[in-house]
């Protein structure tokens, strides 16, 4: 009987291998144009690599020479733990996944921020939760995210940010099949959140969206910076270089409702991270295929998209002598990035690290990534004119957002693949 089971297993394994090989050969032969279609949709997947070549493992190991995995960095051993989030009523799992964004179809993205003794979480559909900090930094392996009732409705949320006692949320809503960009806010409480419109221009755009929010003081005026984007994949927006358009920009929106918003900077693709520290504005921005950028943002300056980028088209459809984008920012009267990632890392949030975190990472910034599934410790020069060093630390998770808890001297990460919180500390 045992021999029969072994024979059946061997036969099924052989059949699976044969089917896999046939499938591979069909794609490699471009039968029914399958290879072309796969490459157009997933240009970074290299099926032509020798899938069955055993040398690939050792080559991968050699290629990752000196890349550190948490809890280790180049200089010290940190503490890193992950905790599963139990979202009340499974609201994040019931969210609408009909949006065209691939990432938002596959993952349950959420944004985080601290308020008093709680961590607030806002998911991509606009559900809002909280976790007690005492529970967050306890020995518990699971965290109960309690839902806060609200009147908030959105097609998709792009950021949630707390300033003073107000929660600001950037989002799109559909209007006659077209997207409008919006920012609404509410006084934070834990019984019922009643949102008010803060920034709601009537213009709509099929591929336009808002992005990251930060508090900013421009001279004597207080308000927020809001990033916006336009375009998809290899179709950049038509309004990004138009100074009269609000798309592809960073906007300054004053709290004083009597004053209009203004364009703070221009020429941005998709800003996934925005940080203001001592009035120094740093952004992290998606490039096309390659060319993710970290920029220092200056008032009324132009950052070049879609005229210039160190990245290239996703679909590889250009000739040997044809560059889709110009490569020299300064030569074309644009602002150089502080750093460009080639290959791109799917960069997301960026924060500044306080002196308390580590003697090895004093005066550093920390950038996170999505597809790169890593953190990057970054040091700039004193004048923020260039990058001195970048250190990659692989953690094997997509990081949508992160915040620093000064009280606990810890970095809190929003890990969106399995709905988890990561806590990185120096204890």
Wavefront OBJ file of the C-alpha trace (Angstrom):
o trace
v 0.000 0.000 0.000
v 2.842 2.365 0.947
v 4.580 1.690 -2.389
v 1.365 2.471 -4.283
v 1.071 5.843 -2.505
v 4.693 6.647 -3.322
v 4.115 5.728 -6.975
v 1.042 7.921 -7.161
v 2.930 10.841 -5.615
v 5.817 10.365 -8.002
v 3.456 10.263 -10.979
v 1.572 13.402 -9.877
v 4.864 15.260 -9.294
v 6.121 14.208 -12.732
v 2.855 15.304 -14.354
v 3.069 18.694 -12.607
v 6.645 19.180 -13.775
v 5.753 18.235 -17.347
v 2.790 20.641 -17.351
v 4.937 23.431 -15.912
v 7.583 22.810 -18.568
v 4.992 22.827 -21.355
v 3.525 26.064 -19.999
v 6.997 27.623 -19.847
v 7.822 26.559 -23.416
v 4.491 27.873 -24.718
v 5.162 31.286 -23.183
v 8.804 31.299 -24.273
v 7.725 30.549 -27.854
v 5.317 33.508 -27.648
v 2.377 31.280 -28.580
v -0.758 33.404 -29.081
v 1.427 36.415 -28.293
v 1.416 35.412 -24.602
v 4.973 36.528 -23.847
v 4.407 39.992 -25.285
v 1.189 40.404 -23.308
v 2.846 39.311 -20.050
v 5.816 41.607 -20.604
v 3.548 44.572 -21.347
v 1.635 44.074 -18.113
v 4.553 42.915 -15.960
v 7.713 44.342 -17.564
v 9.950 43.537 -14.602
v 9.257 39.796 -14.716
v 12.085 38.168 -16.634
v 10.724 34.778 -17.724
v 13.763 34.275 -19.915
v 15.914 33.755 -16.856
v 16.878 30.119 -16.500
v 14.069 29.079 -14.210
v 15.403 25.577 -13.761
v 19.045 26.593 -13.400
v 20.248 25.603 -9.918
v 23.045 28.187 -10.128
v 20.450 30.924 -9.758
v 20.306 30.446 -5.962
v 24.010 30.922 -5.411
v 24.062 33.853 -7.861
v 21.196 35.461 -5.951
v 23.156 35.002 -2.729
v 26.243 36.619 -4.250
v 24.175 39.485 -5.620
v 22.844 40.219 -2.124
v 26.326 40.559 -0.642
v 26.249 42.634 2.549
v 22.517 43.366 2.327
v 21.247 43.153 5.887
v 18.028 41.595 7.149
v 16.361 42.890 10.266
v 17.008 42.831 13.157
v 20.554 43.517 11.881
v 21.780 46.677 10.171
v 25.347 47.437 9.139
v 26.095 48.794 12.606
v 23.828 47.278 15.222
v 21.137 44.802 16.121
v 17.709 46.376 16.451
v 14.508 44.958 17.871
v 11.861 44.181 15.249
v 8.479 42.618 15.909
v 5.291 42.235 13.862
v 1.756 42.176 15.180
v -1.372 41.058 13.376
v -4.228 43.576 13.285
v -7.755 42.328 13.935
v -9.947 44.960 12.264
v -13.326 45.265 13.963
v -16.134 43.756 11.869
v -13.533 42.857 9.200
v -14.280 46.206 7.564
v -10.945 46.402 5.754
v -11.567 42.969 4.249
v -15.010 44.022 3.049
v -13.661 47.116 1.296
v -14.460 47.703 -2.360
v -11.625 46.467 -4.585
v -13.030 47.657 -7.917
v -10.468 50.470 -8.210
v -8.045 50.176 -11.114
v -4.959 50.382 -8.908
v -3.276 46.978 -8.847
v -1.792 47.532 -5.381
v -5.131 48.484 -3.903
v -6.812 45.437 -5.442
v -4.309 43.022 -3.940
v -3.561 44.638 -0.606
v -5.542 46.218 2.184
v -3.629 49.487 2.429
v -3.940 51.676 5.500
v -2.356 54.844 6.920
v -1.318 55.530 10.504
v -0.813 58.470 12.846
v -0.627 59.033 16.598
v -3.158 60.957 18.643
v -2.679 61.189 22.412
v -2.441 57.628 23.714
v -3.781 55.977 20.572
v -2.710 54.976 17.088
v -5.289 55.909 14.446
v -5.583 53.795 11.300
v -7.405 54.882 8.136
v -7.854 52.259 5.436
v -7.975 52.935 1.698
v -11.780 52.920 1.661
v -12.126 55.458 4.482
v -12.845 53.223 7.475
v -11.160 54.632 10.587
v -9.951 52.655 13.607
v -7.839 53.074 16.708
v -5.478 50.933 18.764
v -4.450 51.835 22.314
v -0.713 52.555 22.529
v -0.573 50.488 25.728
v -1.716 47.517 23.637
v 0.504 48.440 20.682
v 3.663 48.362 22.807
v 2.623 45.428 24.967
v 3.609 41.777 24.586
v 0.414 40.992 22.689
v 0.882 39.385 19.273
v -2.523 40.546 18.006
v -3.920 44.065 18.030
v -7.626 44.876 18.112
v -8.389 47.832 15.842
v -11.675 49.305 16.997
v -13.794 51.045 14.394
v -14.850 54.665 14.928
v -18.223 55.590 13.475
v -18.100 58.401 10.924
v -19.976 60.039 8.063
v -16.913 59.855 5.809
v -17.294 58.469 2.281
v -14.598 58.112 -0.371
v -13.784 56.129 -3.481
v -10.182 55.790 -2.383
v -8.058 57.340 0.378
v -4.486 58.478 -0.323
v -3.346 59.768 3.067
v -4.484 60.529 6.604
v -2.652 63.084 8.730
v -3.264 64.493 12.196
v -2.396 68.070 13.087
v -3.343 69.489 16.471
v -6.639 67.732 17.212
v -7.816 67.397 13.600
v -7.655 64.447 11.231
v -7.124 65.431 7.583
v -7.872 62.853 4.878
v -7.030 63.156 1.167
v -9.199 61.132 -1.184
v -10.940 60.909 -4.538
v -14.666 60.759 -5.193
v -16.342 59.841 -8.437
v -18.366 62.497 -10.220
v -20.043 61.467 -13.487
v -17.368 58.815 -14.050
v -14.550 61.268 -13.319
v -12.375 61.698 -10.214
v -12.400 64.788 -8.024
v -9.625 65.425 -5.522
v -10.606 66.277 -1.964
v -9.360 66.929 1.527
v -11.782 66.751 4.446
v -11.127 67.041 8.170
v -12.736 66.321 11.506
v -12.177 66.929 15.193
v -10.767 63.683 16.564
v -12.986 61.808 18.980
v -13.786 58.133 19.440
v -17.583 58.160 19.277
v -18.582 59.775 15.978
v -16.397 61.563 13.411
v -18.205 64.292 11.511
v -16.168 65.450 8.529
v -16.156 68.898 6.953
v -14.944 69.875 3.501
v -11.545 71.553 3.597
v -10.325 71.502 -0.012
v -12.747 70.434 -2.723
v -12.065 71.990 -6.154
v -14.780 71.204 -8.689
v -12.387 70.172 -11.475
v -12.309 66.448 -12.213
v -9.707 64.297 -13.949
v -9.832 60.644 -14.990
v -6.275 59.925 -13.832
v -5.754 62.692 -11.270
v -5.529 62.161 -7.538
v -4.420 63.842 -4.305
v -1.599 62.415 -2.221
v 0.393 63.125 0.913
v -0.410 65.766 3.540
v 1.930 67.690 5.864
v 1.513 70.679 8.136
v 3.473 73.696 6.857
v 4.026 77.289 7.854
v 4.703 79.591 4.906
v 5.892 82.843 6.388
v 3.203 83.783 8.886
v 0.552 81.608 7.199
v -0.307 78.175 8.554
v -1.783 75.423 6.424
v -1.017 72.105 4.788
v 1.051 70.926 1.874
v -0.825 68.521 -0.394
v 0.741 66.567 -3.235
v -1.236 65.750 -6.387
v -0.604 63.518 -9.387
v -1.930 62.780 -12.857
v -1.412 60.035 -15.431
v -0.978 56.257 -15.511
v 1.957 54.031 -16.425
v 3.345 55.201 -19.795
v 0.741 57.935 -20.190
v 1.930 60.970 -18.179
v -0.621 63.640 -17.398
v -1.014 66.580 -19.741
v -1.264 69.162 -16.939
v 1.807 68.421 -14.831
v 3.923 71.177 -16.436
v 1.004 73.613 -16.608
v 1.541 76.174 -13.791
v -2.188 76.963 -13.805
v -3.214 73.352 -13.173
v -3.339 71.759 -9.725
v -2.250 68.293 -10.993
v 1.319 67.022 -10.667
v 2.069 69.609 -8.000
v 2.611 70.258 -4.335
v -0.033 72.736 -3.182
v -0.026 75.003 -0.151
v -3.531 75.296 1.275
v -3.864 77.827 4.130
v -6.098 77.165 7.116
v -7.529 80.634 6.550
v -10.476 79.886 4.274
v -10.469 83.463 2.958
v -7.207 82.800 1.121
v -6.832 80.615 -1.952
v -4.429 77.717 -2.326
v -1.278 78.208 -4.382
v 1.104 75.972 -6.304
v 4.165 75.452 -4.107
v 6.163 73.318 -6.581
v 5.622 71.758 -9.993
v 6.652 68.784 -12.122
v 5.900 65.802 -9.864
v 4.862 62.287 -10.869
v 3.517 60.407 -7.815
v 4.682 61.592 -4.395
v 4.382 58.741 -1.887
v 6.196 60.375 1.010
v 6.303 63.937 2.316
v 8.152 65.230 5.365
v 8.530 68.706 6.878
v 11.210 69.194 9.542
v 12.399 72.669 10.562
v 10.569 73.916 7.463
v 12.787 71.733 5.223
v 10.485 69.853 2.843
v 11.617 66.425 1.611
v 9.572 64.243 -0.751
v 9.871 60.668 -1.989
v 8.488 60.161 -5.470
v 7.790 57.278 -7.826
v 9.629 57.362 -11.116
v 8.531 55.313 -14.123
v 10.569 52.093 -14.692
v 13.534 53.144 -12.575
v 14.193 56.627 -11.303
v 12.366 56.753 -7.966
v 13.427 60.075 -6.479
v 14.097 61.807 -3.189
v 13.772 65.579 -3.564
v 14.219 68.638 -1.451
v 11.262 70.845 -2.284
v 11.767 74.564 -2.862
v 9.070 77.164 -3.349
v 8.050 77.727 -6.993
v 10.654 75.278 -8.353
v 10.126 72.733 -11.156
v 11.143 69.078 -10.724
v 10.860 68.103 -14.359
v 8.228 65.412 -14.789
v 7.365 64.309 -17.474
v 10.114 66.052 -19.439
v 13.046 64.600 -17.506
v 13.518 61.395 -15.507
v 16.306 58.895 -14.903
v 13.724 56.153 -15.418
v 12.224 54.878 -18.671
v 9.004 53.482 -20.122
v 7.400 50.446 -18.536
v 6.673 48.707 -21.833
v 10.205 48.860 -23.334
v 8.720 50.292 -26.544
v 11.475 52.628 -27.683
v 14.361 52.341 -30.081
v 18.033 52.045 -29.214
v 18.689 55.682 -30.043
v 15.516 57.132 -28.541
v 15.222 58.244 -24.927
v 11.673 58.711 -23.739
v 12.752 61.215 -21.083
v 15.644 63.664 -20.970
v 18.296 62.702 -18.426
v 19.857 65.933 -17.197
v 17.644 67.892 -14.822
v 19.911 70.899 -14.361
v 20.779 71.214 -18.064
v 17.048 71.443 -18.812
v 16.411 74.033 -16.061
v 14.880 71.636 -13.539
v 15.869 70.800 -9.962
v 18.121 67.755 -9.549
v 16.878 65.017 -7.215
v 18.900 64.464 -4.060
v 18.961 60.787 -5.014
v 17.509 58.489 -7.683
v 16.982 54.760 -7.196
v 17.857 52.647 -10.229
v 16.305 50.119 -10.257
v 13.275 51.679 -8.587
v 12.245 50.390 -5.169
v 8.574 51.364 -5.121
v 9.432 54.084 -2.632
v 6.746 55.069 -0.111
v 6.966 57.175 3.063
v 9.964 59.181 4.305
v 10.502 60.465 7.871
v 13.324 62.116 9.788
v 14.832 60.180 12.692
v 15.437 61.995 15.997
v 18.758 61.789 17.834
v 17.246 59.470 20.420
v 16.805 56.541 18.042
v 20.439 55.548 17.488
v 23.931 57.034 17.694
v 24.613 55.350 14.342
v 21.656 57.006 12.610
v 21.803 60.523 14.007
v 20.754 63.114 11.399
v 19.353 60.376 9.173
v 16.089 60.081 7.299
v 14.294 56.778 6.851
v 12.556 55.861 3.588
v 10.291 52.855 3.162
v 9.337 50.907 0.066
v 6.501 48.831 -1.339
v 7.795 46.311 -3.890
v 11.322 46.803 -2.524
v 10.079 45.502 0.848
v 12.942 47.330 2.563
v 13.874 50.300 4.686
v 16.570 52.771 3.639
v 18.596 54.763 6.157
v 19.624 57.962 4.353
v 22.094 60.655 5.332
v 22.126 64.034 3.575
v 24.841 66.656 3.774
v 24.350 69.559 6.190
v 22.815 71.824 3.537
v 20.570 69.122 2.034
v 22.253 69.526 -1.348
v 23.291 65.904 -1.818
v 22.968 62.413 -0.373
v 25.959 61.180 1.614
v 24.875 57.564 2.115
v 21.995 55.112 1.761
v 21.757 51.818 3.622
v 19.247 49.170 2.618
v 17.778 46.865 5.267
v 15.466 44.179 3.908
v 12.349 43.331 5.966
v 10.246 41.305 3.461
v 7.087 43.429 3.732
v 5.384 46.177 1.735
v 5.412 49.312 3.887
v 2.640 51.778 3.096
v 3.200 54.255 5.939
v 5.343 54.807 9.042
v 5.509 57.089 12.050
v 7.987 57.624 14.887
v 6.868 57.342 18.510
v 9.147 59.614 20.535
v 7.717 58.340 23.823
v 8.607 54.731 22.939
v 11.654 55.573 20.796
v 10.255 53.308 18.094
v 9.383 53.349 14.405
v 5.884 52.033 13.694
v 5.306 50.539 10.234
v 2.025 49.955 8.361
v 2.583 46.547 6.712
v -0.186 46.212 4.170
v 0.214 42.695 2.752
v -1.231 40.817 5.737
v -2.636 43.748 7.723
v 0.154 43.976 10.285
v 1.991 46.562 12.366
v 5.787 46.420 12.516
v 7.673 47.960 15.435
v 11.358 48.761 15.026
v 13.181 49.906 18.155
v 16.661 50.196 19.605
v 16.182 48.373 22.892
l 1 2 3 4 5 6 7 8 9 10 11 12 13 14 15 16 17 18 19 20 21 22 23 24 25 26 27 28 29 30 31 32 33 34 35 36 37 38 39 40 41 42 43 44 45 46 47 48 49 50 51 52 53 54 55 56 57 58 59 60 61 62 63 64 65 66 67 68 69 70 71 72 73 74 75 76 77 78 79 80 81 82 83 84 85 86 87 88 89 90 91 92 93 94 95 96 97 98 99 100 101 102 103 104 105 106 107 108 109 110 111 112 113 114 115 116 117 118 119 120 121 122 123 124 125 126 127 128 129 130 131 132 133 134 135 136 137 138 139 140 141 142 143 144 145 146 147 148 149 150 151 152 153 154 155 156 157 158 159 160 161 162 163 164 165 166 167 168 169 170 171 172 173 174 175 176 177 178 179 180 181 182 183 184 185 186 187 188 189 190 191 192 193 194 195 196 197 198 199 200 201 202 203 204 205 206 207 208 209 210 211 212 213 214 215 216 217 218 219 220 221 222 223 224 225 226 227 228 229 230 231 232 233 234 235 236 237 238 239 240 241 242 243 244 245 246 247 248 249 250 251 252 253 254 255 256 257 258 259 260 261 262 263 264 265 266 267 268 269 270 271 272 273 274 275 276 277 278 279 280 281 282 283 284 285 286 287 288 289 290 291 292 293 294 295 296 297 298 299 300 301 302 303 304 305 306 307 308 309 310 311 312 313 314 315 316 317 318 319 320 321 322 323 324 325 326 327 328 329 330 331 332 333 334 335 336 337 338 339 340 341 342 343 344 345 346 347 348 349 350 351 352 353 354 355 356 357 358 359 360 361 362 363 364 365 366 367 368 369 370 371 372 373 374 375 376 377 378 379 380 381 382 383 384 385 386 387 388 389 390 391 392 393 394 395 396 397 398 399 400 401 402 403 404 405 406 407 408 409 410 411 412 413 414 415 416 417 418 419 420 421 422 423 424 425 426 427
